[in-house]
């Protein structure tokens, strides 16, 4: 058998740096050797919360000023990957089509074996798709997505709302119903997973579109492994399972949620029947639930002008930032989540948000942002990324 070439689309030397902060979606601050502080271009609009933790190792490429797909740039470095659990996780979304090209040419996607690439960046009406293939004597339109969210044996996409992704799925389904074959290839940049699901916690509309179009569009999640020189290890490529039955039950607008509430200044706040309570500056994590209309509940929490109803309303009224994190589920997990947080964070005022259950409180305090804590993300993933039970696979 002919040995396959290892994919590599790098230019020059790869540098390593420590992640410091991300002031916007496409820029990161980091430190190289000898505490040299630099800015680098991040070609990935995802949230990447669980990957871009303080001190995380970044893999960078040095570019000339003014180079890059987005035109003139002030930065000389581009982020290629980030290290997690000792392995590089590829982040450069603009290079993902190159990865897909390699996988297709080397027959590393079994459902698309012997497919020939006829065209790239193909326009169909107002839409544009990544590949036009010829497969089994017919044309097939292929869209490629890059997946970096994974945990507990499960990979999920997207990690941020993608209206563009939803439009692609609906258009491909429409084409399929008209007799044109279509598929979506999710490239999962980590091999130690077995299952793939749409991230219905983050993007309910995208997930609903996948469910509605499962008979019209071929969804192919392929997990790949990256070597430390940022070349692909083709031996570890595998196709993941999608638990459609499980998703039919779980992809609904209900479940529990967390609110991360930032108080920039300490304040004494009157909390209804709990009377006045002193809150120190920092981050508060509130646990709630809405087994109907979860999206509306979270939107309400983010509004400043609203009628005070729950304990948390008094706190969010004076907050400088409110970040909602849904945990969609067919089961009410509010108290289970609160119990898990109680072993990690400082307990808030007794009875806060827990007047209708036996929990001591549903509010917890952290002096630093919990989204910068690996332990917090592990807890979050333990509720949001669960392998489907045997009967629902």
C-alpha positions in Angstrom: 0.0 0.0 0.0 1.3 3.4 -0.9 2.3 5.5 2.1 0.2 8.6 2.5 1.9 12.0 2.8 1.5 13.8 6.1 -0.5 17.0 5.7 1.3 20.2 6.6 0.4 23.7 5.4 2.8 25.6 7.6 5.3 28.2 6.5 8.6 28.5 8.3 9.2 27.8 12.0 6.5 27.1 14.6 6.9 29.2 17.8 5.3 28.5 21.2 3.9 31.1 23.5 1.7 31.3 26.7 -1.8 32.6 26.3 -2.5 35.7 28.4 -5.8 37.3 27.2 -8.1 37.7 24.2 -9.3 41.3 23.8 -11.4 40.5 20.8 -12.4 37.5 18.7 -9.4 37.8 16.3 -6.6 38.9 18.6 -4.8 37.4 21.5 -2.1 38.7 23.9 0.6 36.1 24.7 4.1 35.8 26.1 7.0 34.1 24.3 10.4 33.1 25.8 12.1 35.6 28.1 8.7 37.2 28.9 8.5 38.8 25.4 4.9 40.1 25.1 3.3 39.9 21.6 -0.1 40.2 20.0 -1.1 37.4 17.5 -3.9 37.1 15.0 -6.4 34.3 15.9 -8.3 33.1 12.8 -11.1 31.5 14.8 -14.3 33.3 15.8 -15.4 30.6 18.3 -15.6 31.2 22.0 -12.9 28.6 22.8 -13.5 29.2 26.5 -12.2 25.8 27.7 -9.1 26.0 25.4 -7.9 29.6 25.9 -7.2 29.4 29.6 -4.4 31.5 31.2 -1.0 30.0 30.6 -2.2 27.6 27.8 0.5 26.8 25.2 -0.2 28.4 21.8 1.5 27.3 18.5 2.3 30.4 16.4 3.5 31.0 12.9 5.4 34.2 12.0 4.0 36.2 9.1 5.1 39.3 7.4 3.1 42.5 8.2 0.2 43.0 5.9 -0.1 39.3 5.1 -3.1 37.1 5.8 -6.6 36.4 4.5 -8.2 39.3 6.2 -6.0 41.8 4.5 -3.6 44.3 6.2 -2.7 43.3 9.7 -0.7 44.9 12.5 0.4 41.5 14.0 3.3 39.5 12.8 2.2 36.2 14.3 -0.8 33.9 13.6 -2.2 31.3 16.1 -2.3 27.9 14.6 -3.2 25.7 17.5 -3.5 25.4 21.3 -2.3 22.6 23.5 -4.8 20.6 25.6 -4.0 17.5 27.6 -0.6 17.4 25.9 -2.0 17.4 22.4 -2.2 20.3 19.8 -5.8 21.3 19.0 -5.8 23.0 15.5 -7.6 26.4 15.6 -6.8 27.9 12.2 -10.3 27.8 10.6 -9.0 29.3 7.3 -6.8 26.2 6.8 -9.6 23.7 7.6 -10.4 23.3 3.9 -6.8 22.3 3.3 -7.2 19.6 5.9 -10.4 18.4 4.3 -8.7 18.4 0.9 -6.0 16.1 2.3 -8.4 13.8 3.9 -10.5 13.4 0.8 -7.5 12.9 -1.5 -6.1 10.2 0.7 -9.5 8.4 1.1 -9.5 9.0 4.9 -13.2 9.7 5.0 -14.8 6.2 4.5 -18.3 7.5 3.6 -16.7 9.6 0.8 -14.1 7.0 -0.3 -13.1 7.4 -3.9 -14.6 10.9 -4.1 -12.9 13.2 -6.6 -12.7 16.9 -6.0 -14.2 18.7 -9.0 -14.2 22.2 -7.7 -13.7 24.3 -4.5 -15.5 27.4 -3.2 -18.6 26.6 -5.3 -21.5 29.1 -5.5 -25.1 28.0 -5.6 -27.4 31.0 -5.8 -26.5 33.2 -2.9 -24.8 30.4 -1.0 -21.2 29.2 -1.3 -20.0 25.7 -0.4 -16.5 24.4 0.2 -16.3 21.5 -2.3 -18.1 20.0 -5.3 -17.2 16.3 -5.4 -17.9 13.5 -7.9 -18.8 10.5 -5.9 -20.4 7.2 -7.1 -21.1 8.8 -10.5 -22.9 11.8 -9.1 -22.2 15.3 -8.0 -22.1 16.0 -4.2 -21.8 19.4 -2.5 -19.8 19.4 0.6 -19.6 22.0 3.4 -16.7 21.7 6.0 -16.9 22.7 9.6 -14.0 22.9 12.2 -14.9 21.4 15.6 -12.7 22.1 18.7 -15.2 21.5 21.5 -15.0 18.1 23.2 -15.1 16.4 26.5 -16.1 13.1 28.2 -15.9 11.2 24.9 -18.2 13.7 23.1 -17.5 16.3 20.5 -19.9 19.2 19.8 -20.4 21.9 17.2 -20.7 24.9 17.3 -19.2 26.5 20.4 -20.9 29.9 19.5 -24.1 30.7 17.7 -23.7 30.3 13.9 -26.6 31.6 11.8 -24.4 30.9 8.7 -24.0 27.3 9.7 -27.8 26.9 10.0 -28.3 28.5 6.6 -25.9 26.1 5.0 -27.7 23.1 6.4 -31.1 24.3 5.3 -29.8 25.1 1.8 -28.1 21.8 1.4 -31.3 20.0 2.5 -33.3 22.0 -0.1 -30.8 21.0 -2.8 -31.0 17.4 -1.7 -34.8 17.3 -1.9 -34.3 18.5 -5.4 -32.2 15.5 -6.3 -28.7 17.1 -5.6 -26.6 15.1 -3.1 -25.1 17.1 -0.2 -23.1 16.5 3.0 -21.5 18.3 5.9 -18.0 17.2 7.1 -17.2 18.1 10.7 -13.5 17.9 11.3 -13.0 17.2 15.0 -9.5 18.1 16.0 -9.1 15.5 18.8 -9.1 11.7 18.4 -10.2 10.6 21.9 -13.9 10.9 21.3 -16.6 8.5 20.1 -19.7 10.6 19.7 -20.6 13.8 17.9 -23.6 16.0 18.7 -24.7 19.5 17.7 -24.2 21.8 20.6 -27.8 22.3 21.5 -26.9 24.1 24.7 -25.2 26.9 22.8 -27.1 27.0 19.4 -30.6 25.5 19.6 -31.6 26.7 16.1 -28.5 25.1 14.4 -29.2 21.8 16.3 -32.8 21.8 15.4 -31.9 22.3 11.8 -29.6 19.3 11.9 -32.4 17.1 13.4 -34.9 18.3 10.8 -32.5 17.7 7.9 -30.9 14.4 9.0 -32.6 12.4 6.2 -31.7 15.0 3.5 -28.1 15.9 4.4 -25.3 13.4 5.1 -23.6 14.5 8.3 -20.0 13.1 8.6 -18.0 13.8 11.9 -14.4 12.8 11.4 -11.9 13.0 14.4 -8.3 13.6 13.5 -5.1 13.7 15.5 -2.3 16.3 15.3 1.4 15.7 15.8 3.5 18.1 17.7 5.0 19.5 14.5 1.4 20.3 13.4 1.2 17.6 10.8 -1.8 15.2 10.6 -1.5 11.7 12.0 -3.6 10.0 9.4 -3.6 6.7 11.3 -5.9 8.0 14.0 -8.6 9.4 11.8 -12.0 7.9 12.6 -15.7 8.5 12.0 -17.8 9.4 15.1 -21.3 8.2 15.9 -24.3 10.6 16.0 -27.0 9.6 18.6 -30.1 10.8 16.7 -32.6 9.2 19.1 -30.9 10.8 22.1 -30.9 14.2 20.3 -34.6 13.9 19.4 -35.3 13.8 23.2 -32.8 16.4 24.4 -32.8 19.2 21.7 -35.6 21.2 23.2 -35.7 24.7 24.9 -35.7 23.5 28.5 -33.3 22.7 31.3 -31.1 24.4 33.8 -28.7 27.3 33.5 -25.9 29.2 35.1 -25.6 33.0 35.2 -22.1 34.4 35.7 -22.7 37.9 37.3 -19.8 40.3 37.6 -19.9 43.0 40.3 -17.3 45.6 39.6 -17.6 47.1 43.1 -18.7 45.8 46.5 -22.2 46.8 47.4 -24.9 46.3 50.0 -28.0 45.2 48.2 -31.5 44.6 49.5 -32.6 41.1 48.3 -36.4 40.9 48.9 -37.3 38.9 52.0 -33.6 38.1 52.6 -33.1 41.8 53.5 -29.9 43.8 52.9 -26.8 41.7 52.1 -23.2 42.8 51.5 -21.7 41.5 48.3 -18.0 41.9 47.7 -16.6 42.7 44.3 -16.0 39.7 42.0 -18.0 37.0 40.2 -21.2 35.3 41.3 -22.5 32.1 39.7 -26.3 31.6 40.0 -28.1 28.3 39.2 -31.6 28.3 37.9 -33.9 26.3 35.7 -36.7 26.7 33.2 -38.3 23.5 32.0 -40.2 25.6 29.4 -39.0 28.7 27.5 -35.3 28.5 28.6 -34.2 31.0 25.9 -36.8 33.6 27.0 -35.7 33.2 30.6 -32.1 33.8 29.8 -33.0 36.8 27.6 -34.9 38.2 30.6 -32.0 37.9 32.9 -29.8 39.9 30.6 -32.3 42.8 30.3 -31.6 45.7 32.7 -35.2 47.1 32.6 -37.5 44.4 34.1 -39.8 43.9 37.0 -38.0 42.5 40.0 -39.3 39.0 40.7 -36.5 36.6 41.7 -33.6 37.0 44.2 -31.2 37.1 41.2 -33.0 40.1 39.7 -31.7 42.3 42.6 -28.1 41.2 41.9 -28.2 41.5 38.1 -29.6 45.1 38.4 -26.2 46.3 39.6 -24.0 44.0 37.6 -21.4 45.2 35.1 -21.7 41.9 33.2 -24.2 39.0 33.0 -23.2 35.8 31.0 -25.9 33.1 30.7 -24.8 29.5 30.2 -27.7 27.1 29.3 -27.6 23.4 30.2 -30.5 22.0 28.1 -31.9 18.7 29.4 -35.1 16.7 29.6 -34.3 16.4 33.3 -34.3 19.2 35.9 -30.7 19.3 37.1 -30.7 22.6 39.0 -30.0 21.2 42.5 -27.5 18.7 41.1 -25.6 21.6 39.5 -25.7 23.6 42.7 -24.4 20.8 44.7 -21.4 20.4 42.4 -20.7 24.1 42.5 -20.8 24.1 46.3 -17.6 21.9 46.4 -15.7 24.3 44.2 -16.9 27.9 45.0 -17.7 29.9 48.1 -21.3 29.5 49.1 -23.5 32.6 48.8 -26.2 33.9 51.1 -28.3 31.1 52.6 -31.7 30.8 50.9 -30.7 32.8 47.8 -32.7 31.3 44.9 -33.4 28.1 46.9 -36.6 28.9 48.7 -38.4 26.1 46.9 -35.9 23.3 47.4 -33.7 21.9 50.2 -30.4 23.4 48.9 -28.7 25.9 51.2 -28.2 28.4 48.3 -28.1 28.6 44.5 -25.6 31.5 44.5 -21.8 31.0 44.7 -18.9 33.4 44.7 -15.5 33.5 43.0 -13.0 36.3 43.3 -11.7 35.5 39.8 -13.6 34.8 36.6 -14.7 31.1 36.7 -14.5 30.9 32.9 -10.7 31.1 33.3 -10.8 28.0 35.5 -10.2 24.5 34.1 -12.0 23.0 37.0 -15.1 25.0 36.3 -15.1 23.9 32.6 -14.8 20.3 33.7 -17.9 20.7 35.9 -19.8 22.4 33.1 -18.9 19.7 30.6 -19.9 17.0 33.0 -23.5 18.3 32.6 -23.4 19.5 29.0 -21.4 16.7 27.4 -22.7 13.4 28.4 -22.6 10.2 26.4 -26.0 9.0 25.4 -27.5 6.1 27.4 -27.6 2.7 25.7 -31.3 2.6 24.8 -31.1 6.1 23.2 -28.1 5.7 21.0 
